[in-house]
Amino acid sequence: MKIPLLARFAIVGGIALALLAPIALIEGKINERSRLASSVEAQFASETAGAQMVAGPFLALTCEESFVEERQVMRAGKAETISERKAGPCPTAYFAPRTLRVQGRMPVESRHRGIYPIRLFQASLQLNGEIEWPRPALPNGANPRTWKRAMLVTAVRDPRGVKKVESSRGALTRDSQGLDFESRFAIREDLGAYAPREAGAVVPFEYRIDLIGTSRLDIVPVGDATDIRLESNWPHPSFTGAWTPDRRDVTRYGFLASWRTTHVATGGQPAWDAQARDGKLMDPNRASGVALFDPINVYALSYRATQYAFLFVLFTFAAIALTELVAGVRLHPMQYLLTGLALAVFFLLLIALSEHIEFRYASLSAAAGRRR
């Protein structure tokens, strides 16, 4: 039975639209596999260490405030008001470095959890610079304030990744007890009691921090003048944060990047002191860093390929229809349907194979499998 030309076009168009259903199912499967890969990476990070950020060091000065407390007592049957001077704690103050220099190497190694690749870096950071010893505390209205203990504190986002911490002066404490600096973790170096006579003196510091992490590393530029230099063997960096590198050199063997910021751009001491008091130093939007971007993410590439799946179907059907007109042959609509399903199978094979072999080989294998 011959079908009129317009009716054939309508049937073929209907078949093409019907193929949107299996294509949508394949896209859903790609998203499902991508979410599973992300969950595996998140589980690995929860067992090892996640994205890392380093903020500091700051000179932290604990504070004591003297105030007058009035209370009423009964004497000889009469109420009297007496005044008593007391002392209590006041908020710890945090002073940013005058200069901060950070040099780091972060070699990246690829690991696998099942079939899923995970990128783990082992960073070695050298931090050095100078902090100016502050002047005595200003009174809070009529209440005098006094600095008590002095310490250098450095915040690290994920303490599980801290493998080694060394200071040029000696012993360090790895906790944040008694500080409102960061509720999670801080590296603390005790400098003893505050000495007013040393106001204006320069306190040098030098640290080495070895830490591991996944996905990204950020450095918070807390210094009035901050110089950061990072190098790695990862050839696909994605520079993140509020400041892009002033210099970057990216090759297939890795990258070298450097940043320079000043207090004019960061807000300086008032901004960092407020963020430290509020526990908001771990903000990626106030840091400079790098994420380990994967340009050959098989799920992103497979999903991108399926975005053009319907166009492949239309072009293939158009070529077949043109062949019908030129050669004068008539194909059954079922042949169009089977051809469209074969195209859909290509994208399904693509995601299945690309999880195990290189994407280019997965494409060739899926195309070869579609012909069988």
C-alpha positions in Angstrom: 0.0 0.0 0.0 1.4 3.4 -1.0 1.3 6.2 1.5 1.0 9.8 0.2 4.2 11.8 0.4 2.8 14.3 3.0 1.5 11.4 5.1 5.0 9.7 5.0 6.6 13.0 6.1 4.1 13.2 9.0 4.8 9.6 10.1 8.6 10.1 9.9 8.3 13.3 11.9 6.2 11.5 14.5 8.8 8.8 14.7 11.5 11.4 15.2 9.6 13.1 18.0 8.9 9.7 19.6 12.7 9.1 19.7 12.9 12.1 22.2 11.7 9.7 24.9 14.7 7.2 24.8 17.1 10.2 24.3 15.6 11.7 27.5 16.0 8.4 29.3 19.7 8.3 28.3 20.2 11.8 29.5 18.7 10.8 32.8 21.0 7.8 33.1 24.0 10.1 32.4 22.9 12.4 35.2 22.4 9.5 37.5 25.9 8.2 36.9 27.3 11.7 37.3 25.6 12.1 40.7 26.9 8.7 41.7 30.5 9.7 40.8 30.1 12.9 42.8 28.8 11.0 45.8 31.8 8.6 45.6 34.2 11.6 45.5 32.4 13.2 48.4 32.7 10.0 50.4 36.4 9.8 49.6 36.8 13.4 50.8 34.9 12.7 54.0 37.3 9.8 54.7 40.5 11.6 53.7 40.3 15.4 53.3 38.2 17.7 51.3 38.8 21.1 49.7 41.5 23.0 51.6 41.8 26.6 52.6 44.5 28.3 54.7 43.9 31.7 56.4 46.6 33.4 58.5 48.6 33.7 60.5 47.0 36.4 62.7 48.3 37.9 65.9 45.5 37.1 68.4 45.4 39.1 71.6 43.0 38.1 74.3 41.4 41.0 76.1 40.3 41.8 79.7 37.9 44.7 80.4 37.6 46.5 83.7 34.2 47.8 84.7 32.2 49.0 87.6 29.3 46.9 88.9 26.7 48.5 91.1 24.5 46.6 93.5 22.3 47.2 96.4 22.8 45.9 99.9 20.8 46.3 103.1 22.6 48.1 106.0 20.8 49.0 109.2 17.5 48.4 107.5 18.3 50.7 104.6 19.1 49.9 101.0 22.5 51.2 99.9 24.1 51.2 96.5 27.8 50.1 96.5 30.1 50.1 93.5 32.6 47.4 92.9 35.3 47.3 90.2 35.5 43.9 88.4 37.3 42.5 85.4 36.0 40.3 82.7 36.9 39.0 79.3 36.2 41.0 76.1 36.4 39.9 72.5 39.8 38.7 71.2 41.4 41.0 68.7 43.1 39.7 65.5 45.8 41.7 63.8 46.7 40.8 60.2 50.3 40.5 59.0 52.1 43.5 57.5 53.5 41.2 54.9 52.6 37.7 54.0 54.5 35.4 51.5 53.2 32.0 50.6 55.1 29.6 48.4 53.6 26.2 47.7 53.9 23.0 45.7 50.9 20.8 45.2 51.7 17.7 43.3 48.5 15.9 42.2 48.0 12.2 42.0 45.0 10.3 40.5 43.4 7.6 42.6 40.4 5.4 42.0 37.5 4.4 44.1 36.0 1.6 41.9 35.8 2.9 38.4 35.6 6.5 39.5 38.8 8.7 39.4 39.7 11.0 42.3 42.3 13.7 42.3 44.3 14.1 45.6 46.9 16.8 46.1 49.7 16.8 48.7 50.6 20.5 49.2 53.7 21.8 51.0 53.3 25.4 51.9 55.9 27.9 53.2 54.4 30.9 55.0 56.6 33.7 56.2 56.3 37.4 56.9 56.0 40.1 59.6 53.3 41.3 62.0 53.6 44.6 63.8 53.2 44.4 67.6 50.1 46.5 68.4 49.7 49.4 70.8 47.8 49.0 74.1 44.1 48.4 73.9 41.8 51.5 73.7 39.2 51.8 76.4 35.6 50.8 75.8 34.0 54.1 76.9 34.8 54.4 80.6 35.9 50.8 80.8 39.7 50.3 80.5 40.8 47.3 78.4 44.0 45.4 78.6 45.6 42.9 76.2 46.5 39.7 78.1 47.9 36.7 76.1 49.4 36.9 72.6 49.4 34.1 70.1 49.7 33.5 66.4 46.8 31.6 64.9 46.2 30.1 61.4 43.0 28.5 60.3 42.8 25.4 58.1 39.5 24.3 56.6 39.9 20.5 57.0 42.2 19.5 59.9 42.2 15.9 58.8 44.4 16.8 55.9 47.1 18.5 58.1 50.1 16.1 58.1 52.9 18.3 59.4 53.2 21.8 60.9 56.6 23.4 61.7 57.4 26.8 63.1 60.8 28.6 63.2 60.2 29.3 66.9 59.2 25.8 68.0 56.1 24.3 69.6 52.6 24.7 68.1 49.2 23.8 69.4 46.7 22.4 66.9 43.3 23.5 68.4 41.1 26.6 68.7 40.1 26.2 72.3 39.4 29.5 73.9 39.3 31.3 70.6 36.3 32.6 68.6 38.6 32.7 65.6 37.3 29.6 63.9 35.0 27.1 65.5 36.6 24.1 63.6 40.3 24.3 63.8 43.3 26.6 64.2 47.1 26.2 64.5 48.1 28.2 67.5 51.6 29.4 68.6 51.7 30.9 72.1 53.8 34.1 72.3 53.3 34.7 76.0 52.0 37.8 77.8 51.4 41.1 75.9 54.2 43.6 76.5 53.2 47.2 76.0 56.8 48.4 75.7 57.2 46.4 72.5 54.5 48.3 70.6 55.6 49.0 67.0 58.1 46.1 67.0 58.0 43.6 64.2 57.2 40.0 65.0 58.5 37.7 62.2 57.0 34.3 61.5 57.8 31.3 59.4 55.8 28.2 59.0 55.8 25.0 56.9 52.4 23.3 56.5 52.0 20.0 54.8 48.5 19.0 54.0 46.5 16.9 51.6 43.1 17.6 50.1 40.8 17.1 47.1 39.4 19.3 44.4 40.8 22.7 45.3 43.3 24.7 47.4 42.7 28.3 48.5 44.9 30.8 50.3 43.3 33.8 52.0 45.4 36.9 51.3 45.3 38.4 54.9 48.5 40.5 54.7 48.6 44.2 54.0 50.8 43.0 51.2 50.4 39.4 50.2 52.5 37.4 47.6 51.3 33.9 46.8 53.0 31.5 44.4 51.7 28.0 43.7 53.0 25.4 41.3 51.8 21.9 40.5 52.0 19.1 38.0 48.2 19.4 37.2 47.9 20.7 33.6 44.3 21.8 33.9 44.0 24.4 36.6 40.8 26.5 37.1 41.8 29.6 39.1 39.1 30.5 41.5 38.3 33.1 44.2 38.1 36.9 44.3 41.5 37.5 42.6 42.9 36.0 39.4 46.6 35.3 39.2 48.8 38.2 38.1 50.9 35.7 36.3 50.1 32.2 35.1 52.1 29.7 33.1 50.1 26.6 32.1 51.7 23.7 30.1 50.9 20.1 29.6 53.4 19.4 32.5 51.6 21.6 35.0 51.1 25.2 36.0 52.9 28.0 37.9 50.7 30.9 39.2 51.4 33.9 41.3 49.1 36.5 43.0 49.9 39.8 44.6 47.2 41.7 46.6 47.3 44.6 49.0 45.1 45.9 51.8 43.5 48.4 49.3 41.9 45.4 47.5 41.1 43.2 50.5 39.9 45.8 53.1 42.9 45.3 55.3 43.0 45.0 59.1 39.4 46.1 59.9 37.9 43.7 57.4 40.0 40.7 58.5 39.5 41.4 62.2 35.7 41.4 61.7 35.7 38.2 59.7 38.0 36.5 62.2 35.7 37.5 65.1 32.6 36.3 63.2 34.2 33.0 62.1 33.8 33.9 58.4 37.4 33.5 57.2 36.6 30.4 55.3 34.9 32.2 52.4 36.1 31.1 48.9 35.0 34.5 47.6 37.6 36.2 49.7 40.5 33.9 48.8 42.9 33.1 45.9 43.2 29.6 44.8 43.0 26.9 42.2 40.5 24.1 41.5 41.6 20.8 39.8 39.5 21.0 36.7 38.9 17.9 34.6 38.4 18.8 30.9 37.7 15.2 29.9 34.9 14.5 32.4 33.1 11.6 30.7 29.7 12.6 32.1 30.0 16.2 30.9 31.2 15.1 27.5 28.5 12.4 27.2 25.7 14.8 28.3 27.0 17.4 25.8 26.9 14.7 23.1 23.3 13.8 23.8 22.3 17.5 23.4 22.9 17.0 19.7 21.2 13.5 19.5 17.9 14.8 18.1 19.8 16.7 15.4 21.6 13.5 14.4 18.2 11.8 14.1 16.8 14.6 12.0 19.8 14.8 9.7 19.8 11.0 9.3 16.1 10.8 8.5 16.5 13.7 6.1 19.3 11.8 4.3 17.2 8.7 4.1 14.2 10.6 2.8 16.3 12.3 0.2 17.6 8.9 -0.9 14.0 7.7 -1.2 13.1 10.6 -3.5 16.2 10.3 -5.7 16.4 6.6 -6.0 12.7 6.1 -6.2 12.6 3.5 -3.4 10.2 3.2 -0.6 11.2 2.4 3.0 8.9 1.2 5.7 8.4 3.5 8.7 9.7 0.7 10.9 13.0 1.1 9.2 13.1 4.7 10.2 12.3 3.7 13.8 15.0 1.1 13.9 17.5 3.5 12.5 16.6 6.1 15.1 16.8 3.6 17.9 20.3 2.5 16.6 21.4 6.2 16.9 20.0 6.3 20.5 21.9 3.1 21.3 25.1 4.9 20.3 24.7 7.4 23.1 23.9 4.7 25.6 27.0 2.7 24.7 29.0 5.9 24.8 28.3 6.6 28.5 28.7 2.9 29.4 32.0 2.5 27.7 33.5 5.9 28.5 33.5 5.0 32.2 36.1 2.3 31.5 38.1 3.4 28.5 39.2 6.8 27.0 36.4 8.8 25.6 37.7 8.8 22.1 38.0 5.1 22.1 34.5 4.8 23.6 33.1 6.9 20.8 34.7 4.6 18.2 33.6 1.5 20.0 30.0 2.8 20.4 29.9 3.7 16.7 31.2 0.2 15.7 28.7 -1.5 18.1 25.8 0.5 16.5 26.6 -1.0 13.1 26.4 -4.6 14.3 
